[in-house]
């Protein structure tokens, strides 16, 4: 039996990498979901044979970017698991960036929004609709289609999706047993996520047993950004960061918190080593 058993199709970016592997049995299918007049693409890739207790589950936010890297690492590692990536049917990077800004953020005043690559503030405010879709539509469908080890369910997010992962952790109704947040955007909306953390600290109800926060150490600026956009982003990104949140949350006795620093990685370059940490430890 092949190591790699794709269950639903991959985006074009993932296909070019994964179809080169001799472990690919056949060209997979795709599933698109429409919610609030917005269409999303879901990919599922099973690694190895299904264990007796069902597949360990890894859900990847920012699926267009994460899936090609995660699938390759998971296939190399070889341990059974089901990867579920949540992303978009578009292949255009600018469109994906625009959509993720909206989906992964809460409603935010205009003066706290960063500038988009095309000029003007990005659009924000779709976080509640997006997370409701994941919880009420995507996860139940995954659990219905596959036998999942409910004692081993992990959510991974990076940057804005790392912030969204923390937002989901702070809502005790999620079934994930572990969360991994790589460079979560704690700064967004004047660090509004810290208000959610305060409420969680007062009543830390969660199914999760472990939280891993990964931080980068190199801070290059976007080469294509204007001086005004760079200055605005520096101002917005001040304040507490992932390290500060990890140190606070380490005091919560019911949750094992691991802070993993990557001092030689940038916000962008940390993605692959973060996924490798998640999928090979």
C-alpha positions in Angstrom: 0.0 0.0 0.0 1.4 3.5 -0.9 2.7 5.6 2.0 0.7 8.6 0.6 -3.0 8.1 0.1 -4.5 11.5 -1.1 -8.2 11.6 -0.3 -9.1 15.0 -1.7 -7.3 17.1 -4.3 -4.5 19.5 -3.7 -4.1 23.0 -5.0 -2.0 23.5 -8.1 1.0 24.6 -5.9 0.8 21.3 -3.9 0.2 19.1 -7.0 3.4 20.0 -8.7 5.4 18.9 -5.6 3.4 15.9 -4.6 2.7 14.2 -7.9 6.5 13.9 -8.3 6.6 11.5 -5.4 6.3 7.7 -6.3 4.1 7.4 -3.2 1.2 9.2 -5.1 -1.3 6.6 -6.1 -3.6 8.7 -8.4 -4.7 12.2 -9.1 -6.9 13.3 -6.2 -10.2 15.1 -6.2 -11.2 18.5 -4.7 -13.9 19.7 -2.3 -15.0 23.3 -2.3 -17.2 24.8 0.4 -19.2 28.0 0.1 -19.9 30.0 3.2 -21.3 33.5 3.4 -20.9 33.8 -0.4 -17.2 32.9 -0.2 -15.7 29.7 -1.5 -13.0 27.7 0.3 -11.0 24.7 -0.7 -10.3 21.8 1.6 -7.6 19.2 1.1 -7.2 16.0 3.0 -4.1 13.7 2.7 -3.8 10.5 4.6 -0.3 9.3 5.4 0.2 5.5 5.9 -2.3 2.9 7.0 -5.1 3.9 9.4 -4.2 3.0 13.0 -6.4 1.0 15.3 -7.5 4.2 17.1 -8.0 6.1 13.9 -5.8 8.7 12.3 -4.2 11.5 14.3 -5.5 14.7 12.8 -3.5 17.8 11.8 -5.5 20.7 10.6 -3.5 23.4 8.7 -4.8 26.9 8.4 -3.4 28.9 5.4 -3.7 25.6 3.5 -2.5 26.9 0.1 1.0 27.6 1.6 1.2 25.0 4.3 0.0 21.8 2.6 2.8 21.2 0.0 5.4 21.6 2.7 3.5 19.6 5.4 2.7 16.8 3.1 6.3 16.3 2.0 7.5 16.4 5.6 4.8 14.0 6.8 5.5 11.6 4.0 9.2 11.6 4.8 8.4 11.0 8.4 6.0 8.2 7.5 3.9 8.0 10.7 0.2 7.7 10.0 -1.8 10.9 10.2 -4.5 12.8 8.3 -3.6 16.2 7.1 -6.6 18.6 6.5 -5.7 21.9 4.9 -8.1 24.8 4.7 -7.5 27.4 2.0 -8.8 28.9 -1.2 -9.5 27.8 -4.8 -7.5 30.7 -6.2 -3.8 30.3 -7.1 -3.1 34.0 -7.3 -1.0 35.0 -4.3 -2.3 38.5 -4.0 -5.9 37.2 -3.9 -5.0 34.6 -1.3 -3.3 37.2 0.9 -6.3 39.6 0.6 -8.7 36.8 1.5 -6.7 35.5 4.5 -6.4 39.0 5.9 -10.2 39.2 6.0 -10.9 35.6 7.2 -8.3 35.4 10.0 -9.0 38.8 11.7 -11.7 40.3 13.9 -13.4 43.6 13.0 -10.7 46.2 13.3 -10.8 50.1 13.1 -9.3 51.5 10.0 -6.5 53.3 11.8 -5.2 49.9 13.1 -5.1 48.2 9.7 -1.9 47.7 7.8 -1.5 48.8 4.2 -2.1 46.3 1.4 0.3 45.7 -1.3 -1.9 47.5 -3.8 -2.3 50.5 -1.4 -5.0 51.4 1.1 -5.8 49.4 4.2 -6.5 45.6 4.1 -10.0 44.3 4.7 -10.6 42.7 8.0 -13.4 41.3 10.1 -14.3 37.8 8.9 -12.8 35.8 11.7 -16.1 34.9 13.4 -17.7 33.6 10.2 -14.5 31.7 9.2 -14.0 30.0 12.5 -17.8 29.1 12.7 -17.4 27.5 9.3 -14.4 25.4 10.4 -16.2 24.3 13.6 -19.7 23.7 12.4 -19.1 22.5 8.8 -15.5 21.4 8.1 -14.6 19.5 11.3 -17.9 17.6 11.6 -17.5 16.5 7.9 -13.9 15.3 8.6 -15.0 13.3 11.6 -17.9 11.8 9.7 -15.7 10.8 6.7 -12.8 9.4 8.7 -12.0 7.5 11.9 -10.0 10.1 13.9 -8.1 9.5 17.1 -9.9 12.1 19.2 -7.1 12.1 21.7 -4.7 13.4 19.0 -6.1 16.4 17.2 -3.8 19.3 16.4 -4.4 22.8 14.9 -1.5 24.6 13.2 -1.4 28.3 12.3 1.3 30.8 11.4 1.2 34.6 11.7 -2.5 35.7 11.3 -3.6 32.1 11.4 -1.5 31.6 14.5 -3.5 34.4 16.1 -6.7 32.7 14.9 -5.5 29.4 16.4 -5.1 31.1 19.8 -8.6 32.7 19.4 -9.9 29.1 18.8 -8.0 27.8 21.8 -9.5 30.5 24.1 -13.0 29.2 23.0 -13.4 26.0 25.0 -15.9 24.5 22.5 -13.2 23.3 20.1 -12.1 19.6 20.2 -8.4 20.0 19.4 -6.0 18.5 22.0 -3.0 20.5 20.8 -2.4 23.9 19.2 0.7 25.1 17.4 1.0 28.9 16.8 4.0 30.0 14.8 4.8 33.8 15.2 1.1 34.5 16.1 0.1 38.1 15.3 -0.4 39.2 18.9 0.0 42.8 17.8 -3.2 42.8 15.7 -5.8 45.4 16.7 -3.6 46.8 19.6 -3.1 43.2 20.9 -6.9 42.6 21.3 -6.2 38.9 21.6 -4.8 39.6 25.1 -8.3 40.5 26.2 -9.3 37.0 25.2 -6.3 35.6 27.0 -7.3 37.4 30.2 -10.7 35.7 30.1 -9.1 32.4 29.4 -6.7 32.8 32.4 -9.6 33.4 34.7 -11.4 30.2 33.5 -9.1 28.0 31.4 -11.6 25.6 30.0 -10.3 23.7 27.0 -10.0 20.2 25.5 -6.3 21.0 24.7 -3.5 19.4 26.7 -0.6 21.2 24.9 0.2 24.6 23.3 3.3 25.2 21.3 4.3 28.8 20.4 7.2 29.2 18.0 8.9 32.5 17.5 11.3 33.8 14.9 14.3 36.1 15.5 15.0 37.9 12.2 12.8 40.9 11.3 13.4 41.8 7.6 11.1 44.4 6.1 9.2 43.8 2.9 11.3 44.9 0.0 8.3 45.9 -2.1 6.8 48.0 0.7 6.8 51.8 0.6 8.5 53.7 3.3 5.1 54.8 4.6 3.8 51.3 4.7 6.9 50.0 6.4 6.7 52.7 9.1 3.0 52.0 9.6 3.7 48.3 10.1 6.5 48.9 12.6 4.1 51.1 14.6 1.3 48.5 14.5 3.6 45.6 15.5 4.7 47.0 18.8 3.8 45.5 22.1 3.7 41.9 23.5 4.6 39.0 21.3 4.4 35.2 21.2 7.1 34.8 23.8 5.2 37.0 26.2 2.0 35.0 25.7 3.8 31.7 26.1 5.3 32.8 29.4 1.9 33.9 30.7 0.2 30.8 29.6 2.9 28.6 31.1 1.3 29.5 34.5 -1.9 27.7 33.5 -1.6 24.3 35.3 -4.0 22.4 33.0 -2.1 23.2 29.8 1.4 22.2 28.9 3.0 25.2 27.1 6.2 24.9 25.0 8.0 27.9 23.7 10.3 27.1 20.8 12.6 29.9 19.6 14.1 30.1 16.1 16.5 33.0 16.4 18.0 32.5 12.9 14.7 32.3 11.1 12.6 35.2 9.8 8.8 35.4 9.9 8.6 33.8 6.5 11.5 31.3 6.6 10.3 29.8 9.9 7.3 28.1 8.2 9.1 24.9 7.1 11.1 24.3 10.3 7.9 25.0 12.3 6.0 22.3 10.3 9.0 20.0 10.7 8.9 20.5 14.4 5.2 19.7 14.4 5.3 16.7 12.2 8.5 14.9 13.2 8.8 15.2 17.0 
